[in-house]
Amino acid sequence: MKRSNTSVEMPHRGEEARLKRRVKGKKVFAAVKLSLATCVAAFFAVLFLMPIVLTITNSFMASSEISANYGSVFATNEHGGKVYISEKVNLKFIPDIVSFSQYITVLFKSPDYLLKFWNSVILVVPIVLFQLLVASLASYGFARYSGKLRQIVFFAYIILMLMPYQVTLVPNYLVSEWLGLLDSYWAIWLPGIFSPFAVFLLTKFMKRIPASVIEAAQIDGAGEWQIFRKICMPLCKGAICSAAILVFIDYWNMVEQPLILLSDGETHPLSVFLSKINSGEIGLAFAVATIYMVPSLLIFLYGEEYLVDGITYQGGIKG
């Protein structure tokens, strides 16, 4: 009887050992897989951060050092055309001597750059605020009511959203000219305020709100305005912040609209200047680009949690 017990226990122990080795192998494989994914993600993160770091560090270089490192990139011939770069460009992340001369020029000696910065603020902030206001009201209507007319209008919104702005730029120009809005901020504001992107995003989000929540509010005697203001808006806070961040970044970097719709260079935003870098303004371009990145970075860092929440939230009430 003792031999039979031993023979039964031996296969059981062998099976348990094989199971442990298998579990250990899976853990090692998962650890290796996680390490490789982390290394790949870190590589691409460093790759994408390099231009930002290069811009910030080079903004503290003196003009002579910047010209010595990158002058050949922006060199032109006697006809104003680009020349062939025969020498290797020296990418430097650490300046030889830290200089604030570029920032002093931008902030104090040349007010044109600050004027263009505030032009960007004047153009973008009204678009973000009123686009969210229009999108909130329109999205509530699309989410609450159904019908063929609603489907047709919402389908038209999707088609307009899929079109790049360059496709609708000529119609916007013709309409602005017909309305007498050319060379005014309204030529930029009106197409931006009624842009379909925020409407699409908020409509899809509001549709995820459980119908039982709306029905409970109606049973308690809440009207449409109360449902919109006290239920839909608080639940859509993450989506609204997400739309605000994306809309701000989109219009903060616009170039084509001001160039086509605003002929006066004094009303152009700072993004237009950054697209027209001259050979004698390379250092200023680094400093201006650094200043221009600050609002976008601050808004993203402040609203990162809302941005992720607005993208991943599936509706309902959080506990």
C-alpha positions as CSV (number, residue, x, y, z in Angstrom):
1,M,0.0,0.0,0.0
2,K,2.9,2.4,0.7
3,R,4.3,1.9,-2.8
4,S,1.0,2.6,-4.4
5,N,0.7,5.9,-2.4
6,T,4.2,6.9,-3.5
7,S,3.4,6.2,-7.1
8,V,0.3,8.3,-6.9
9,E,2.0,11.2,-5.2
10,M,5.0,11.3,-7.7
11,P,2.8,12.2,-10.8
12,H,0.9,14.7,-8.8
13,R,4.1,16.5,-7.8
14,G,5.5,16.3,-11.3
15,E,2.3,17.9,-12.7
16,E,2.5,20.6,-10.0
17,A,6.1,21.4,-10.9
18,R,5.3,21.6,-14.6
19,L,2.4,24.0,-13.8
20,K,4.8,26.2,-11.7
21,R,7.3,26.3,-14.5
22,R,4.6,27.2,-17.0
23,V,3.3,30.0,-14.8
24,K,6.9,31.3,-14.2
25,G,7.5,31.2,-18.0
26,K,4.4,33.2,-18.6
27,K,5.4,35.8,-16.0
28,V,8.9,36.1,-17.6
29,F,7.4,36.4,-21.0
30,A,5.0,39.1,-19.8
31,A,7.9,40.9,-18.1
32,V,10.0,40.8,-21.3
33,K,7.0,42.0,-23.3
34,L,6.3,44.9,-21.0
35,S,10.0,45.9,-21.0
36,L,10.1,45.9,-24.8
37,A,6.9,47.9,-25.0
38,T,8.3,50.4,-22.5
39,C,11.5,50.7,-24.4
40,V,9.7,51.3,-27.7
41,A,7.3,53.8,-26.1
42,A,10.3,55.6,-24.5
43,F,12.1,55.7,-27.8
44,F,9.2,57.4,-29.6
45,A,8.6,59.7,-26.7
46,V,12.1,61.0,-26.8
47,L,11.9,61.2,-30.6
48,F,8.8,63.3,-30.5
49,L,10.1,65.5,-27.6
50,M,13.4,66.3,-29.3
51,P,12.0,69.2,-31.5
52,I,10.3,70.8,-28.4
53,V,13.5,70.4,-26.3
54,L,15.6,71.7,-29.2
55,T,13.3,74.8,-29.6
56,I,13.4,75.6,-25.9
57,T,17.2,75.2,-25.5
58,N,18.0,77.0,-28.7
59,S,15.9,80.0,-27.7
60,F,18.6,80.7,-25.0
61,M,21.4,80.8,-27.6
62,A,23.0,84.0,-28.9
63,S,22.3,85.1,-32.5
64,S,25.8,84.4,-33.5
65,E,25.7,80.9,-32.2
66,I,22.4,80.2,-33.9
67,S,23.6,81.5,-37.2
68,A,26.8,79.4,-37.0
69,N,24.7,76.2,-36.3
70,Y,21.7,76.7,-38.5
71,G,22.5,79.5,-40.9
72,S,23.0,77.2,-43.8
73,V,19.5,75.8,-43.5
74,F,17.9,79.2,-44.1
75,A,20.5,80.6,-46.5
76,T,19.3,82.0,-49.9
77,N,20.9,82.9,-53.2
78,E,20.9,86.3,-54.9
79,H,17.5,85.5,-56.4
80,G,15.9,84.7,-53.0
81,G,15.7,81.0,-53.6
82,K,17.0,78.2,-51.3
83,V,20.5,77.0,-51.7
84,Y,21.9,73.4,-51.5
85,I,23.0,72.5,-48.0
86,S,26.5,71.2,-48.6
87,E,27.7,71.1,-45.0
88,K,26.4,69.1,-42.0
89,V,23.9,70.9,-39.8
90,N,25.0,71.0,-36.2
91,L,22.1,70.2,-33.8
92,K,23.0,71.6,-30.4
93,F,20.8,71.0,-27.3
94,I,23.1,72.9,-24.9
95,P,24.1,76.5,-25.7
96,D,27.7,77.5,-25.2
97,I,26.6,80.7,-23.4
98,V,23.1,81.1,-22.0
99,S,21.6,84.3,-23.5
100,F,18.3,86.0,-22.9
101,S,18.7,88.5,-25.7
102,Q,16.1,86.8,-27.9
103,Y,13.5,87.0,-25.2
104,I,14.4,90.6,-24.4
105,T,13.9,91.5,-28.1
106,V,10.6,89.7,-28.3
107,L,9.1,91.0,-25.0
108,F,10.5,94.5,-24.9
109,K,12.3,95.8,-28.0
110,S,9.8,94.5,-30.6
111,P,6.2,94.8,-29.6
112,D,5.0,93.4,-33.0
113,Y,5.4,89.9,-31.7
114,L,3.4,90.5,-28.5
115,L,0.7,92.2,-30.7
116,K,0.5,89.1,-32.9
117,F,0.3,86.9,-29.8
118,W,-2.7,88.9,-28.5
119,N,-4.2,88.7,-32.0
120,S,-4.0,84.9,-31.6
121,V,-5.8,85.1,-28.2
122,I,-8.5,87.4,-29.7
123,L,-9.1,85.1,-32.6
124,V,-9.1,81.8,-30.7
125,V,-10.8,82.4,-27.3
126,P,-14.2,83.5,-28.7
127,I,-14.1,80.6,-31.1
128,V,-13.6,78.1,-28.2
129,L,-16.2,79.6,-25.9
130,F,-19.0,80.1,-28.4
131,Q,-18.3,76.9,-30.3
132,L,-18.8,75.0,-27.0
133,L,-22.0,77.0,-26.3
134,V,-23.4,76.3,-29.7
135,A,-22.3,72.6,-29.7
136,S,-23.8,72.0,-26.2
137,L,-27.2,73.2,-27.2
138,A,-27.1,71.5,-30.6
139,S,-25.8,68.2,-29.2
140,Y,-28.6,68.1,-26.6
141,G,-31.1,68.4,-29.4
142,F,-29.5,65.7,-31.5
143,A,-29.2,63.4,-28.5
144,R,-32.8,63.9,-27.1
145,Y,-34.8,63.8,-30.3
146,S,-34.9,61.5,-33.3
147,G,-36.4,61.7,-36.7
148,K,-35.4,61.8,-40.4
149,L,-34.7,65.5,-40.4
150,R,-32.4,65.0,-37.4
151,Q,-30.6,62.2,-39.1
152,I,-30.1,64.2,-42.3
153,V,-28.7,67.2,-40.5
154,F,-26.4,65.1,-38.3
155,F,-25.2,63.3,-41.4
156,A,-24.4,66.6,-43.0
157,Y,-22.4,67.6,-39.8
158,I,-20.4,64.4,-40.2
159,I,-19.7,65.0,-43.9
160,L,-18.5,68.6,-43.1
161,M,-16.3,67.3,-40.3
162,L,-14.6,64.8,-42.5
163,M,-13.7,67.5,-45.0
164,P,-10.4,69.3,-44.5
165,Y,-10.6,73.0,-44.0
166,Q,-8.7,73.6,-47.3
167,V,-11.8,72.2,-49.1
168,T,-14.2,74.7,-47.6
169,L,-11.8,77.6,-47.6
170,V,-12.9,79.0,-51.0
171,P,-16.6,78.8,-50.1
172,N,-15.9,80.5,-46.8
173,Y,-14.0,83.2,-48.6
174,L,-16.9,83.8,-51.1
175,V,-19.5,83.8,-48.3
176,S,-17.4,86.2,-46.2
177,E,-17.0,88.5,-49.2
178,W,-20.8,88.4,-49.9
179,L,-21.5,89.3,-46.2
180,G,-18.8,92.0,-46.2
181,L,-16.8,90.3,-43.5
182,L,-13.5,90.0,-45.2
183,D,-10.5,91.6,-43.4
184,S,-12.4,91.4,-40.1
185,Y,-12.2,89.0,-37.2
186,W,-15.8,87.8,-38.0
187,A,-14.5,86.1,-41.1
188,I,-12.5,83.8,-38.8
189,W,-15.0,83.7,-35.8
190,L,-18.1,82.6,-37.6
191,P,-16.8,79.5,-39.4
192,G,-15.0,78.5,-36.2
193,I,-18.0,79.0,-33.9
194,F,-20.2,76.8,-36.1
195,S,-17.6,74.1,-36.7
196,P,-19.2,70.6,-36.5
197,F,-16.4,68.9,-34.6
198,A,-17.6,69.8,-31.1
199,V,-21.2,69.0,-32.0
200,F,-20.3,65.5,-33.2
201,L,-18.2,64.8,-30.1
202,L,-20.7,66.0,-27.6
203,T,-23.6,64.4,-29.3
204,K,-22.0,61.0,-29.2
205,F,-21.2,61.6,-25.5
206,M,-24.7,62.7,-24.6
207,K,-26.2,59.6,-26.2
208,R,-24.4,57.5,-23.7
209,I,-26.2,59.1,-20.8
210,P,-28.7,56.4,-19.5
211,A,-32.3,57.2,-20.5
212,S,-33.4,56.2,-16.9
213,V,-31.6,59.3,-15.6
214,I,-33.5,61.5,-17.9
215,E,-36.8,59.8,-17.1
216,A,-36.2,60.1,-13.4
217,A,-35.7,63.8,-13.8
218,Q,-38.9,64.1,-15.8
219,I,-40.8,62.3,-13.2
220,D,-39.5,64.8,-10.6
221,G,-41.0,67.6,-12.8
222,A,-37.7,68.8,-14.4
223,G,-38.1,70.6,-17.7
224,E,-35.9,70.4,-20.7
225,W,-33.7,73.4,-19.6
226,Q,-33.3,71.9,-16.1
227,I,-32.4,68.5,-17.6
228,F,-29.9,70.2,-19.9
229,R,-28.3,72.4,-17.2
230,K,-28.4,70.2,-14.1
231,I,-28.0,66.7,-15.6
232,C,-26.4,66.7,-19.1
233,M,-23.9,69.5,-18.5
234,P,-22.4,68.1,-15.3
235,L,-22.2,64.6,-16.8
236,C,-20.6,66.0,-20.0
237,K,-17.9,68.0,-18.1
238,G,-15.1,65.7,-19.3
239,A,-16.3,65.8,-22.9
240,I,-16.6,69.6,-22.9
241,C,-13.1,70.0,-21.5
242,S,-11.8,67.5,-24.1
243,A,-13.5,69.4,-26.9
244,A,-12.2,72.7,-25.5
245,I,-8.6,71.5,-25.5
246,L,-8.8,70.0,-29.0
247,V,-10.5,73.1,-30.5
248,F,-8.1,75.5,-28.8
249,I,-5.0,73.6,-30.1
250,D,-6.5,73.4,-33.6
251,Y,-7.3,77.1,-34.0
252,W,-4.2,78.2,-32.0
253,N,-2.1,76.7,-34.8
254,M,-4.2,78.0,-37.8
255,V,-2.3,79.5,-40.7
256,E,-4.5,79.3,-43.9
257,Q,-7.5,81.1,-42.6
258,P,-5.8,84.3,-41.6
259,L,-3.6,84.4,-44.7
260,I,-6.7,84.1,-47.0
261,L,-9.4,86.0,-45.0
262,L,-7.3,88.7,-43.4
263,S,-5.2,90.8,-45.8
264,D,-3.9,93.2,-43.2
265,G,-0.7,91.8,-41.6
266,E,-1.4,93.7,-38.4
267,T,-4.3,91.4,-37.6
268,H,-2.5,88.1,-38.3
269,P,-1.9,85.8,-35.4
270,L,1.6,84.7,-34.3
271,S,1.2,81.3,-36.0
272,V,1.5,83.1,-39.4
273,F,4.8,84.7,-38.3
274,L,6.1,81.3,-37.4
275,S,5.4,80.0,-40.9
276,K,7.5,82.9,-42.4
277,I,10.9,82.5,-40.8
278,N,13.5,84.7,-42.4
279,S,17.2,84.0,-42.3
280,G,17.9,86.9,-40.0
281,E,15.2,85.9,-37.5
282,I,16.1,82.4,-36.7
283,G,16.9,83.1,-33.0
284,L,13.7,85.2,-32.6
285,A,11.7,82.3,-34.1
286,F,13.0,80.0,-31.4
287,A,12.0,82.4,-28.7
288,V,8.6,83.2,-30.2
289,A,7.9,79.5,-30.7
290,T,8.7,78.8,-27.1
291,I,6.4,81.6,-25.9
292,Y,3.7,80.4,-28.3
293,M,3.9,76.8,-26.9
294,V,3.2,77.9,-23.3
295,P,-0.6,78.3,-23.5
296,S,-1.1,75.0,-25.3
297,L,1.1,73.2,-22.8
298,L,-0.6,74.8,-19.8
299,I,-4.0,74.0,-21.1
300,F,-3.1,70.4,-21.9
301,L,-1.4,69.9,-18.5
302,Y,-4.3,71.4,-16.6
303,G,-7.0,69.4,-18.6
304,E,-5.1,66.2,-19.2
305,E,-7.3,64.3,-16.7
306,Y,-10.5,65.7,-18.3
307,L,-9.2,64.9,-21.8
308,V,-8.6,61.2,-20.9
309,D,-11.9,61.1,-18.9
310,G,-13.8,62.6,-21.8
311,I,-12.4,60.1,-24.3
312,T,-12.8,56.9,-22.1
313,Y,-16.0,57.7,-20.2
314,Q,-19.0,55.6,-21.4
315,G,-21.8,57.5,-19.8
316,G,-23.8,57.0,-16.6
317,I,-23.4,58.4,-13.1
318,K,-20.0,58.1,-11.3
319,G,-20.1,56.9,-7.8
